[in-house]
Amino acid sequence: MSGAETGNNGQNHNGHHAVPRPRAEWIATRRADAESSGNGNFSQMHYARKGIITEEIRYVAAKEKLAPELVRTEVAAGHMIIPANINHPELEPMAIGVTSCCKINANIGNSAVSSNITEELKKLHTAVHYGADTVMDLSTGGDIHEIREAILRHSPVPIGTVPIYEAVSRVRRVEDLEANVMLEVIEEQAAEGVD
């Protein structure tokens, strides 16, 4: 692994998460493979079910002190996930599942009353610094896209959302929410890099 030197806990010597530098190369390989096959499926489950041990699976296996084949099998069966969106290259791959270590999630996000990117980035930094493995952006107001983009570009951990929060902000009344709006939000968030 190139980039920051890491110990067994996935953190560099300063206690901060280390971003695996080759991940951009891993992603390029996935994109090329998906484009040549024509299916556009970049998911870890897709590769695991094909019997392929990806670099993300290898990385997670080393971090979790598990055999790569066990991680591949667990991902293929749907018993473990590796939330590593190809549009979020800044993140350090990790696993969530029964055979992996317990994970800690932190919630951040702005409101319609208070919307400040700097404050959200401070919350993100604090969460990661104190050991959050994942972070949920629960923003409900202001420029949600701009805030989420800033969070994603600064996050070494997977970022999740609750898409209905943004979908509701796009309609005048909750009763006006339709499936096409919900699907549009989900697709946009995936394209942004939400894991």
C-alpha positions as MATLAB code, in Angstrom:
seq = 'MSGAETGNNGQNHNGHHAVPRPRAEWIATRRADAESSGNGNFSQMHYARKGIITEEIRYVAAKEKLAPELVRTEVAAGHMIIPANINHPELEPMAIGVTSCCKINANIGNSAVSSNITEELKKLHTAVHYGADTVMDLSTGGDIHEIREAILRHSPVPIGTVPIYEAVSRVRRVEDLEANVMLEVIEEQAAEGVD';
ca = [
       0.000    0.000    0.000;
       1.390    3.370   -0.955;
       0.510    6.624    0.782;
       0.561    7.145    4.520;
       2.147    4.433    6.632;
      -0.477    2.646    8.632;
      -0.600    0.344   11.574;
      -2.965   -2.588   12.048;
      -5.850   -0.334   12.974;
      -5.962    1.472    9.610;
      -4.760    4.738   11.093;
      -1.554    6.558   10.337;
       0.920    7.486   13.043;
      -0.964   10.732   13.778;
      -4.124    8.779   14.657;
      -5.974    9.887   11.508;
      -7.472    7.495    8.985;
      -5.164    6.722    6.100;
      -6.574    6.920    2.588;
      -5.322    4.076    0.381;
      -3.669    5.958   -2.471;
      -4.039    3.212   -5.102;
      -7.847    3.381   -4.837;
      -8.061    5.662   -7.902;
      -6.331    2.906   -9.881;
      -8.713    0.284   -8.459;
     -11.668    2.424   -9.534;
     -10.280    2.893  -13.042;
     -10.022   -0.894  -13.367;
     -13.665   -1.310  -12.249;
     -14.894    1.335  -14.716;
     -12.979   -0.244  -17.611;
     -14.319   -3.702  -16.731;
     -17.914   -2.467  -16.439;
     -17.666   -0.514  -19.700;
     -16.250   -3.493  -21.599;
     -18.960   -5.798  -20.257;
     -21.652   -3.192  -20.921;
     -23.484   -3.734  -17.632;
     -22.175   -0.743  -15.622;
     -22.153   -2.759  -12.386;
     -19.256   -1.641  -10.161;
     -20.492   -3.139   -6.892;
     -18.312   -5.227   -4.640;
     -21.119   -7.796   -4.502;
     -21.056   -8.099   -8.297;
     -17.334   -8.919   -8.298;
     -17.582  -11.151   -5.226;
     -20.329  -13.200   -6.882;
     -18.097  -13.615   -9.933;
     -15.431  -15.066   -7.606;
     -13.186  -12.003   -7.925;
     -11.284  -10.723   -4.902;
     -11.024   -6.977   -5.539;
      -8.411   -4.671   -4.048;
     -11.137   -3.314   -1.746;
     -11.818   -6.851   -0.499;
      -8.089   -7.434    0.044;
      -7.758   -4.129    1.896;
     -10.777   -4.844    4.105;
      -9.549   -8.387    4.813;
      -6.175   -7.098    5.996;
      -7.802   -4.388    8.109;
     -10.279   -6.820    9.675;
      -7.662   -9.590   10.038;
      -9.807  -11.967    7.958;
      -8.977  -14.170    4.985;
      -9.747  -12.424    1.662;
     -11.761  -15.453    0.518;
     -13.934  -15.231    3.648;
     -14.629  -11.547    2.968;
     -15.429  -12.322   -0.689;
     -17.798  -15.128    0.353;
     -19.548  -12.944    2.937;
     -19.968  -10.075    0.443;
     -21.232  -12.470   -2.262;
     -23.817  -13.895    0.153;
     -24.967  -10.431    1.242;
     -23.780  -10.974    4.825;
     -21.177   -8.206    4.584;
     -21.030   -4.955    2.648;
     -18.161   -2.735    1.587;
     -19.728    0.722    1.149;
     -17.184    2.120   -1.322;
     -18.869    4.202   -4.019;
     -16.544    4.638   -7.015;
     -17.464    8.339   -6.979;
     -15.973    8.713   -3.472;
     -12.296    7.929   -4.106;
     -11.203    9.730   -0.926;
     -12.581    7.029    1.331;
     -10.779    4.161    2.988;
     -12.704    0.925    2.287;
     -14.260   -0.778    5.303;
     -16.723   -3.588    5.928;
     -19.977   -3.887    7.791;
     -21.193   -7.365    8.700;
     -21.412  -10.003   11.395;
     -17.912  -11.399   10.744;
     -16.328   -7.937   10.794;
     -15.575   -5.734   13.775;
     -18.361   -3.597   15.239;
     -18.622   -0.183   13.560;
     -19.467    3.233   15.010;
     -21.666    5.662   13.048;
     -21.940    9.418   13.635;
     -24.739   11.690   12.426;
     -24.073   15.197   11.147;
     -26.049   17.590    8.964;
     -27.472   21.050    8.705;
     -31.062   22.222    9.058;
     -33.261   24.725    7.275;
     -32.433   27.139   10.120;
     -28.654   26.667   10.199;
     -26.607   25.924    7.073;
     -22.838   26.248    7.185;
     -20.285   24.108    5.318;
     -17.481   25.012    7.712;
     -19.477   23.749   10.701;
     -20.406   20.511    8.924;
     -16.747   19.890    8.054;
     -15.816   20.500   11.707;
     -18.435   17.929   12.738;
     -17.060   15.471   10.175;
     -13.485   15.980   11.373;
     -14.517   15.552   15.017;
     -16.476   12.369   14.247;
     -13.601   10.788   12.300;
     -10.979   11.973   14.797;
     -12.844   10.270   17.648;
     -13.271    7.004   15.767;
     -16.455    7.081   13.681;
     -16.263    4.370   11.021;
     -19.140    5.853    9.015;
     -20.952    9.200    8.952;
     -24.534    9.992    8.001;
     -25.190   13.376    6.396;
     -28.704   14.182    7.585;
     -28.837   17.679    6.064;
     -32.353   18.973    5.522;
     -31.884   22.594    4.460;
     -29.694   25.140    2.768;
     -27.653   24.059   -0.233;
     -27.750   20.312    0.449;
     -25.719   19.463   -2.673;
     -22.913   21.891   -1.864;
     -22.708   20.716    1.736;
     -22.735   17.026    0.786;
     -20.088   17.583   -1.896;
     -17.811   19.253    0.689;
     -18.405   16.431    3.169;
     -17.664   13.744    0.556;
     -14.481   15.411   -0.668;
     -13.158   15.622    2.908;
     -14.296   12.244    4.228;
     -12.021    9.208    4.538;
     -15.023    7.181    5.809;
     -18.209    6.140    3.992;
     -20.962    8.760    3.896;
     -24.603    7.755    4.051;
     -27.778    9.799    3.715;
     -31.530    9.530    4.113;
     -32.609   10.410    0.545;
     -36.181   11.183    1.520;
     -34.959   14.263    3.438;
     -33.717   15.839    0.222;
     -36.689   14.561   -1.786;
     -39.118   16.250    0.614;
     -37.164   19.515    0.303;
     -37.871   19.463   -3.470;
     -41.669   19.472   -3.190;
     -44.040   22.017   -1.669;
     -45.920   19.447    0.415;
     -45.074   15.906    1.502;
     -48.227   14.770   -0.291;
     -46.649   15.938   -3.581;
     -43.722   13.529   -3.277;
     -43.702   11.031   -6.137;
     -41.544    8.003   -6.909;
     -39.752    9.748   -9.783;
     -38.514   12.504   -7.423;
     -37.294    9.909   -4.944;
     -35.464    7.935   -7.651;
     -33.945   11.141   -9.052;
     -32.539   12.022   -5.613;
     -31.115    8.519   -5.090;
     -29.430    8.559   -8.523;
     -27.986   12.055   -7.968;
     -26.622   11.117   -4.541;
     -25.000    7.951   -5.908;
     -23.418    9.998   -8.713;
     -22.082   12.444   -6.101;
     -20.399    9.620   -4.206;
     -22.773    8.741   -1.374;
     -21.732    5.305   -0.202;
];
